Amino acid sequence: MLKLFAGEIAPKTGTYTVIGQNGRVVASVYVKEGSKMPPTQSADCHFEIEE
């Protein structure tokens, strides 16, 4: 599982799962390779995608 934070560059195109501070899925977002990851609702959130 690849873990990214807001502002980092997406290493591949795909649907990233947004994980909240409590470890639960908050949302999902489609990001193209080379694009910056979008802002999240909280600094404690991160994105995950299967490698």
C-alpha positions, 0 to 999 in steps of 0.5 A, a space after each residue: 500500500 502506497 501512502 501519500 500526503 497532500 501536495 506530494 506528487 502522484 507516482 501513478 494514475 488511479 483512484 486514491 482512497 482518502 484515509 481520515 485521522 481515525 483510520 477510516 475511509 473518508 472519500 476517494 479521489 482520481 489523480 493523474 500521474 505527475 499531479 499534486 495530491 489535492 488538499 485534505 480536510 485535515 492535516 491528519 488525513 492521507 491518501 492510499 493506493 495499491 502498488 
